[in-house]
Amino acid sequence: MKAIVMNQYGGPDVLKLATDAPEPKVGPDFVLVRVRAAGVNPVDWKIREGRLDGLFQTDFPVIPGWDLAGVVERVGPAVSEFSPGDEVIGYVREDHVGRGTYAELVSAPVRTLGRKPARLSWAEAAGLPLAGLTAYQALMKALAVNEDDTVLIHAASGGVGSFAVQIALARGARVIGTAGPHNHDHLRSLGAEPVAYDAGLADEVRRLAPGGVSAALDLVGGEALDVTPELLTGKGRWASIVDPTVTERGGRYVFVRPDPTDLAALARLADDGRLTVPVAKTFPLPEAAEAQRLSAEGHTRGKIVLTVD
């Protein structure tokens, strides 16, 4: 099968197209998926550079990628949740790095998969799992956002941020989002109230929410960790997906995990038209290095996706 492989850590050039990669085996609790599209996330190039070497065991050669959308080709003997022909999405993260989603075929643990939203294209569906789950788990599990909340989201126009805005609004919350001025119209189009991330951020948030915000989600780290506590109501809660030291300041740290129930919830929001997946650019599988270069620049609004023929 075709797959993108890397035999060592390094820059984008370590990513090579293999045309004869071995087809993955399908264990008892696994599903073989023929990939139609694979999402590209910042974690992919961070793994490539070796930044997560202390967190995950890495087994070279590595096929990168954690996000996919595709069609079930075969199921393991213990799997009853899916059948051949089912369209699925997945955040296919295992406890080690080695068997990723930049490939024609992926053997995915059933616990990492959900059904593809019918409303989404293959590229849109592939861009949903990791970023969507991150936003969903932070808002719904760590912060328990509801219709009574005013939610402050730092870096609200990014990949996770755009999902977080939509999920919070779907819960009935009011959303204030920080972003650069060039992204304010985008936030308004989603339904958020934009605030520029500059020296006047705190004053502007106080103007919009004089009594404070009841929940805050940090997606950028740095100064956001310093300014957020002073903007909360007395019982306000907050979380960060970037900096674990948030726990030392009374907040929650969120590290996304695969969850089929949460994937199903995201799929329902997408099929109901309450959650859209903006796709910034697609690349064919052989151009994975270029896709990761673009991701590392950090200037795209929307998801970067590899298409697999």
N, C-alpha and C positions, 0 to 999 in steps of 0.2 A: 504494500500500500504506500501511498504518498504521505509523508509527514515532514514537519520541520523538526530537526534535531540539533542539539548542541552537545559537544563532547568536553567542554570546559567552560568556565566562567569567562566573561569578557564583554566586549562591545557587540553591537548588532551584527558584525561580520561573523561571529561564531555560529549564527543561525544558518543552517544549511538545509536545502531541500533533499530529502532522501526519497527515491522512487521505489525502493525495495525494502522498506521498513517491515519488520515482521508484524503480522496481524496479532492483535492482543488476544489472550485467552479469556474465556468467560467463566468466572467462578460461580459458585452456587448462588451468591447474593448479588450478582452483577448482571448488567444489561449491555449488550453490544449495540452501539449507536452508530449509524452511518451519518456523519456530520455534514450538515448543509452550511453552517456558519459557525465561527468561533469568535467570541468577544476578546478584545485586546484590552488589558487593564494595566495600570501602573505597576502592580505587583509582578507582572510578567517580566518586565525589564529589570526590576529590582532583583528578582531571582536570578536572571541571566548574569547580572553583575556580581552575584554572590552575597548580596546584602542580607539574605535570609538563611545563610548557611548555618548559623547558630540556632535556628529555630526548627528547621526541617532537615531530615536526612535527605541527601541528594544522591541519586543513583544514576550516574552517567552510563550511556547517553540519555539525555533528557529531552523529552518532547514537552515544550512549554504549553501554557494555557490552562485555565480553569473553567471558562465559560463555553457552553455549546448550545446549539439548537440542531436537532436532526431527527432521524427516523429510526425506531427500534428495528434492528435486524434479527437479533436473537436474544433470548433470555436464559439465565441460569436456572437450574432445576428447582431452586428454592423461591424463585420470583413468581408472584401471582399478581403484582400490581400493574404489570405492563405485558403487552403482547406484540409480536412482530407487526409492523405497520403503524404503530402508535407514534405520533409526533410529540417530541419531548424537548424540554429545556433542562439544563443542569449547571450547577456550580460544583464541578467535579474535583473537589479538593480531598486528597487522601492525607495520610499521616506522614507521607514522604513525597519528595518531588522526583518524578521520573516519567510517569505516564500521563501526559497532558492532552489538551484538546486541539492542538494545531495539527490535525491529522484527519485522514478520510474515515478511519474507524477508531472508536474509543470504547473501551470496556469500563463502564461506570458503575460504581456501587449504587444499588437501588435507592439508598438513603440520600443520594445527591441529586435526584431527578424529580421533575414534576411535568405535568402535561403542558404542551406549548399553548399559549393563548391564540385562539383562532384569529383574532383581530390583527395580530402582528405578523409582519413579514419575517422571513428567516433571519435577516440581518437584525431587525429590531428585537426579535426574540433572543438572539444570541447576546445582545447587549444588556439584557435585563438581569440575569441571575446574581452575579456578585455584587454589583452596585445596588441593585434593587433590594437584595437581602440585607445589605449593610444598613441602608436607610430604614427599612422596615423593622429590623430587630432593634435598632437604636431607638426609634420612635415608639414602637408598640410594646417592646419588652423592657428596655432600660428606663424609658421615660413615661410609658403608659399615657400617651397623648390622647386627649378627647376633645369634645366640642367646647369645653369651658376654657381651653388653654389659649394663651398667646405664646407662640413659639418663635424663638430667635434661632435662625440657622446661619451659621458662619460658612462662607464659601457656597452660597446657595445656588449658584449658577453652574457649578461643576457637575460631573457625572453622578455622584452620590447625592449632591445637593439638589439637583433638579428632581430626582426621585423623592427626596425627603419633603420638598415643598409640596409635591402632588399628594403624597400619602397623608401628610398632616392636614391638608385642605380637605381630602376625602373623609377624614375623621371629623370634620367640622371646625377645626381649629383656625385661628387667625395666625398668619405667618408673616414675620418680618425677616427679610433675607439680606445678608451682607454680600456685596459683589462690587467689582469695578463699575464705573459709570457706563461703560460700553455694554454691560450686560443687564442694565436696569430695565430696558424695554422687554427683554426676555423674561425677567422675573415677573414683571407686570402681566405679561401674557399668560403666565402660569397661575396668576392669582395672588402673588406675594407682594408685599410692600418693600421696595428696595431701599437699602441704606448703603452709602459708600463706606468702604473699609479704609478709613483714614483717621486722623487725629480727632475728628469731630463725631466719631461713631457713637460713643456713649451718650453724648448730648442728643443726638438725633434719635436714638432708640428711646431715650427718656421722653422726648417730645411725642413720639408715636404711642408710647406705653408709659404714661406718667407713674402708674402704680407698679411698674416692673413687669417683666415677662415671667410666666409661670413655668416655662421649660425652655431649655437652650441646648442646641446640638452643635458641637465644634467639629468641623471637618478640615480645619487648616492648621491648628496648633499655634505656637508662638504667642503673639500678643493677645490672641483671642482668649487664651487661658487666663490672662491677667484681668481683662476687662469684664468677662462674663459674670463672675460672682456678684459684682456690684450692681448688675442690671436685673437680678432675680428678685422676685417677691420673697417674702419671709419664708414661705414653704416651697419656693421654686426649686426645681431639680434640673440637673444638667448632665451631659455626657459628652465624651470625646471618642472619636475613632482613631485619633492620631497619637495622643500622648497619654501613656499609662499613669503619669503623675497626677492626672485629674482626680484620682481616688484620694490623694492626699489633701485635696481642697474640697472634699465633700461631694464630688461628682462620681459618675460611673464610667468605666472604660469598656468599650465595646469592640470585640474582635469577632467578625462575622463567621458563621458556621453554616454548613449545609443543613437544610431543613425542608423536607418535602411539603410540610403543612404550610410553611411560610411561602414557598414557591407557589402553592395553590392559591394563597391569598393574593399574591401579586398578579397571578394570571387572571383572577376574577376582576381585579381593579382594571387591568388592561382591557379585558373583554367588555367591561361595562363602560369603557371610554373615559375612565377617570385617571388613567395612567398611560402616558405616551412615552415612547423611547426615541429620543432624537438621535439619529445616526449622522455623525459628522463626516465620515468617509469610510468606504469599503476598499479593501485590497484583496486581490487573489492570493491564495495560500502561498505561492512561491515568493511573494513580496512581504513576508512577515517581518523581515528586518526593517523595511521602510515603515511599516505600521508601528513597530516599537519605537523607532526614531521619532515619529510624530507624537506618539504618546508621551515620550520622555520630555518633549518640549513643553508640555503642560499648557498649551494655549488653545486647545480645541474645546468647543462647546458641543457636547454630544459624544456618542460612543464611536469608537473605532472598531471595525469588524473585519475579520478575514472571511472570504467566501470560499467554499470548498466545492469544486465541481465533481 
